[in-house]
Amino acid sequence: GEACDAPLTETAGCENRDDLKWCDISFWSPWSTCPVACGGGQQMRVRHLRSQSNCFPMAREDLKEIRGCNTDSCNFNGGCEMSSWSAWGQCSQDCGIGVTVRTRNIDKAAENGGKSCMASLKEMKDCENEPCPIRDCQWAAWDHWSG
């Protein structure tokens, strides 16, 4: 075949341009709901031509807008948050070996698919105060043999 020498587009002026008016366009719709809670999604809003006869339309791209939403990483979104450990409590025994306890709380529960709270809220460990005093026992004399 032969090479095409004709132009691919043509532009011509409008006749009776003064008789044309801009199309009446609606207000933007509300943004659509984001389809994801994290990791990035897209929202869209649109507007429409209210009158399509005898008007000069805007570019079609001006009738639809798209934007990103919820772009935070899912790895860190809404994970569990724990308080710091409390101080160790008082030993359960006055002398010898006992038990002491410390606690912490959930400050913020997991949300939106974040990492859940799988940690302990209570820790216990042995504690030892001074040794308990030794009590010497004294034996009484034997009773008589029974018969």
C-alpha positions in Angstrom: 0.0 0.0 0.0 0.9 3.6 -0.3 1.8 5.9 2.6 -1.0 8.1 4.0 -0.1 11.7 3.6 -3.5 13.1 4.8 -3.6 14.8 8.2 -5.1 12.7 11.1 -7.2 15.5 12.5 -8.9 18.6 11.1 -10.0 21.7 13.0 -12.6 24.1 11.7 -14.3 27.2 13.2 -17.9 27.1 14.5 -20.6 28.7 12.5 -23.1 30.8 14.5 -20.9 30.5 17.6 -22.6 33.6 19.1 -25.9 31.7 19.1 -24.5 28.8 21.2 -24.4 29.0 25.0 -22.5 27.0 27.6 -24.3 23.9 28.8 -26.0 24.1 32.2 -24.1 21.7 34.5 -25.3 20.3 37.8 -23.5 20.6 41.1 -21.0 17.9 42.1 -22.4 14.8 43.7 -21.1 13.8 47.1 -17.9 11.7 47.0 -18.6 8.0 46.8 -17.7 5.8 49.8 -14.1 4.6 49.9 -14.2 0.9 49.2 -11.2 0.1 51.5 -10.4 1.0 55.2 -6.6 1.1 54.5 -4.1 0.5 51.8 -5.5 3.0 49.3 -8.7 3.1 47.3 -10.5 5.6 44.9 -13.5 7.8 45.4 -15.5 9.4 42.6 -17.9 12.2 42.2 -19.9 13.3 39.1 -22.0 16.1 37.7 -24.3 16.0 34.7 -25.4 18.2 31.8 -28.8 19.6 32.6 -29.5 20.7 29.0 -28.0 18.9 26.0 -29.6 20.7 23.2 -28.2 23.7 21.5 -25.3 24.2 24.0 -21.5 24.1 24.0 -20.5 21.3 26.3 -17.4 21.3 28.5 -14.8 18.6 28.2 -16.2 15.2 29.4 -13.4 14.9 32.0 -14.9 17.9 33.8 -18.0 15.8 34.5 -16.1 13.2 36.6 -13.5 13.6 39.3 -11.5 10.8 41.0 -9.3 11.0 44.1 -7.4 8.6 46.4 -8.7 7.7 49.8 -7.6 5.8 53.0 -4.0 5.7 51.8 -2.6 4.7 55.2 -0.8 1.4 55.4 -2.9 -1.5 56.6 0.1 -2.8 58.6 -0.2 0.1 61.1 -3.8 1.2 60.9 -5.8 0.9 64.1 -3.5 -1.5 65.9 -3.9 -2.3 69.6 -2.2 0.1 72.0 -1.3 -1.0 75.5 -0.4 1.1 78.6 2.9 0.8 80.3 3.3 -1.8 83.1 2.3 -0.6 86.6 4.9 -0.8 89.4 5.3 -4.3 91.1 2.7 -4.6 93.9 3.4 -5.5 97.5 4.6 -9.0 98.3 1.7 -11.3 99.4 3.7 -12.6 102.4 5.3 -10.6 105.3 8.2 -13.1 105.5 9.5 -15.8 103.4 8.5 -16.4 99.7 5.3 -14.8 98.3 4.0 -13.4 95.0 3.9 -9.9 93.6 1.8 -8.7 90.6 1.9 -5.9 88.1 -0.8 -5.0 85.5 -1.4 -3.0 82.3 -4.5 -1.9 80.4 -5.6 -1.8 76.8 -5.6 1.9 76.0 -7.0 1.5 72.5 -8.6 -1.7 71.0 -7.7 -2.7 67.5 -9.9 -1.3 64.7 -10.1 -1.4 60.9 -8.2 -4.7 60.6 -5.3 -3.5 62.7 -3.2 -5.9 64.9 -5.3 -7.2 67.8 -4.3 -7.2 71.5 -2.7 -10.6 72.1 -0.5 -9.6 75.0 -0.9 -10.4 78.7 -2.5 -7.8 81.0 -1.1 -9.3 84.2 2.4 -10.6 85.3 3.3 -12.4 88.5 6.7 -13.3 90.0 8.0 -14.6 93.2 9.1 -12.2 95.9 11.0 -12.8 99.1 11.0 -10.7 102.3 13.2 -11.4 105.3 13.2 -15.1 106.4 10.4 -16.1 108.6 11.5 -16.6 112.3 12.3 -20.2 113.3 10.1 -21.4 116.0 11.6 -23.9 118.4 9.2 -26.6 119.5 9.2 -28.1 123.0 8.0 -31.7 123.4 5.9 -32.7 126.3 6.5 -35.9 128.2 5.0 -39.1 126.9 1.7 -40.2 128.2 1.2 -43.7 129.8 0.8 -46.6 127.5 -2.7 -47.4 126.7 -3.9 -50.8 127.6 
